Amino acid sequence: MGPEETCRLAAELVEKYGDLAARVAARAVVTYESEGLQDRAQLWRALGAILDDIAAHRFDPHGHISVH
């Protein structure tokens, strides 16, 4: 899944579940880290950051997304 698809998924989660989506992401990070699954924890950490940005209106997930 590329960055645009990830952002759109995150936007759908925020629209549907609000701040619960970010709480689930944070919980997943803790769970996967405790199980030693760092790759999965990192994925959820990145998704959580996107969820937070969308919820705080720091960017438009339906607009152009540039990755640096």
ZIZI-V295148 format. One line per field, one symbol per residue. phi: phi as a letter, one per 20 degrees, with the letter a starting at -180 (. if undefined). burial: I if it has 9 or more other ideal C-beta (glycine too) atoms within 8 Angstrom, else O. A space follows every 10 residues. Layout:
phi->???
burial->???
This chain:
phi->.effffffff fffffedmff ffffffffgf ffffemefff ffffffffff gffffelebe feefdddd
burial->OOOOOIIIII IOIIOOIOOO IIOIIIOIIO OIIOOOOOOI IOOIIIIIOI IIIIIOOOOO IOOOIOOO
